[in-house]
Amino acid sequence: MRLLIVEDELRLASALQRGLTAEGFTVDVANTGPDGLHQAQENSYDAVILDIMLPGLSGYRIIEHLRAAENWVPILMLTAKDGEYDEADALDLGADDYVTKPFSFVVLLARLRALLRRGASPRPAVLQVDDLVLDPAAHTVTRGETSIDLTPREFALLEYLMRRAGEAVSKAEILHHVWDAHYEGDANVVEVYVGYLRRKIDTPFDRQTVQTVRGAGYRLASTKS
């Protein structure tokens, strides 16, 4: 397994390289943002360990460049920035996991191995079905050139359906992921919000993107023939 560490703290980068090499990995190191991006673009890695605060180019921008180029290499963020919004930004941009400094090498190694087991499956930062585009980081939805205003719950419902695009998802699944795992209210609330969503993303555009699957739930599907 070949790894890339992008970290400007030289002692930490060296220690990580030694530790991971001892675990049987082949490890390359970059100490600046531009160098890290160049190596990630030019070489095939099984995973990247990436700091956020880097000279020349931040870890955020590196993620954006890689995901925009449909490079789905698993990325583990390693940083001293421990605010919840920093973590959310990194994950929304396409990072796969997040560890703050100081950290346990044993825990970092376990998380890294978990990422490697998952592999480099597509995880686009911006979701798109036909001309319907949802950007989780910017919290925007557009249909073609038209911006669509959604409530937080409508946005969460659409994001879940788009992440499962083409699949039939049950009311129970939607309640668990969009409302709460312990939600005890009326399950018909899903039908109500699906209706709200259709009136905003489909009806004005003469589309039927959100489909009812009899006996199974709902499916968000392409309307292209």
N, C-alpha and C positions, 0 to 999 in steps of 0.2 A: 504494500500500500504506500502510495506517495502522497506526502502532505506538503502544504505551503504554509509557513508562518509569516505573517506580515505584522511586525512589531518593532517599534522604534526604541524600546528600552533594550539596549544591547545585552545586558546581563540576563534579563528575563528570556529574551529570544534564544540566547545560547543555552541556558538551562533547559528550556523546553526542547530545544533540538537534541540535547544530550539525552534527556529523559525519554523522549519518543523514539529516538534511535535505539536506545536500549530495549525498548518494547518491540523492536522489529520493523519500525517504519523507516522509509526513506524520506528525509526531511530537507526541504529547501527553505531558505530564510531571505526575506526582504525587509529592509529597515525604513523604507519610505513608501508613501502611497503610490506614486507613479511606478516605482520599481515593482511593487506588489501587483499592481494592475497588469503591468506588462508580462510578468511571469505567469499570472493566472490566465492571461489570454493566449500566451504562446505555448504553454505546456498543459499536459493532461494530468490533473490532480484528482485524488479520491476525496479530498476534503481540504478546506482552507481554514486556518485559525487567524482571525482578523481583528486587529485593534481598531477602535473608532478614531481616536486622536492620533493622526499621523502627519508627518511633514509632507507638504506638497499636494496631498489629496486625502480627504478623510475616508474612513472605512465606509461611511454611508454612500459616498459617491462611487467607491469601488463596487459595492453591491449593485448600485443602479446600473453601472456600465455592464457588469457581467450579466445581470438578469435581462437587460435590454437586448443583449446579444444572444439571449436564450442559452446562456451558460448556466446550467443548473447544479454545478458543483456544490456539495453541502458546505455551508459556512457556519462556523462557530465563532461568535463574537466574544472577544476577550478584552475587557476594558475596565478602567477605574470609574467610568461614568455609571453610577448605579441608580439613577432616577428612573422611576417607572415609565416616564415618557420617552427617555432615551431607549429603553428596552423595547417599548412598543414601536418606536420609529424604526429600529433595526429590523424587527420582525416583519413589520408592514412592508419594508423595502425588499424583503426576500431572504433575510438571514434565517437560519434554521434553529439556532439555539444561542444562548447568551450566558456568559459566566463573568462575574465581577471579580476584580482584584481586591484584596488577596484571595487566592483560591487554593483548593486542595488539588494537587496533581492527580490523586486517585479519582476524584470526582470528575475532573476535566477529562481524564482518560476514558472513564465510563461513558460520559456524554458523547465523546468523539466516536467511540465504538458503536454507540446507538445510532449516530448519524450515518456511519459507514454501512451499518446493516440496512438502513433505509435506501441508501444509494442516491443517485442523482436523478430523481424523477422530476418532471416539470412542476415548478411552483411559481407561476407568474405573479409578479407584484400587482399588475393591473389585470382585472378579469374582463373578458370580452366574449360575447355571443352575438354574432352578426354585427350590427352597428350599435348594440347596447354595451356600454363600457362603464365599469365600476372601478374606481380607484380607492382602495381602502385607506391608504395613507393620506390622500388629500380629502377623503370623504366626499367624493363627487360621483354623480351618475349622469351620463349623457346618452342620448339616442341620436346618432348622427351628429348634427351640429347643435342640437337642442339640449340645454341643461335641464335636468329633472330634479325637483326638490322633494326629498323624502324625509319622513320623520326618522328618528334613530331606530325605532323598531322596524319600520319598513325597510330601512337600509340594511339592517342586520338580516332580515328575512331574504332580501334579494341577494346579499352576499353569500348566504348559505346555499341558496338555490343555484347560484352561479358556480360556486365551488363544486357542486354536485351536478353540473349541467349534463343533461342527457339521461340522468338517472331518476327513477321514481322514488320519492322520499315520503315517508308516512307522516301523518299528523304528529304521532308520538316522537319521531325523530326531530321534527321541526320544533316542537315544544321543548324538547330536551336541549337543543343547541341554540335556539333563538330566544326562548323565554328563560327557563331555569330547570335544572335537573329535578327540582322538587316542586315544580309548579303544580298546584292542585286546583286551579280554576277550570273554567269551561273549555274543553278542547275545541269548541267551535270558534274560539278566538282566532284560530289559524285561518278558517274560512273567511272570517271578517277581514283579516289583514291581507290575505291573498286577493280579495276583492279590491281593497284599497290600492294594492300594488298594480293590479291589472288596469285600473282606471288611470294610473299615472304613466306606466311604461308601455302599455299595449293599445288601449282604446284610442288615444289621440293619434296614434300612428298606424291604425288599422292592422295591428299585429295580434298574434295569439302565441306569444312566447311562453307564458305561464299556462301550462296545460293541466287539466284534471285527469288523473289516471284512475279509472273506476276500480274501487276496492284496494287501491294501493297508496293514493295520496296525490302528490303534485310533481310535475316535472317541468323544468325550464329547458326549452329546446330551441334549436335553430329553426327559423321559419323559411329558410332558403330551400328551394326545391332541389 
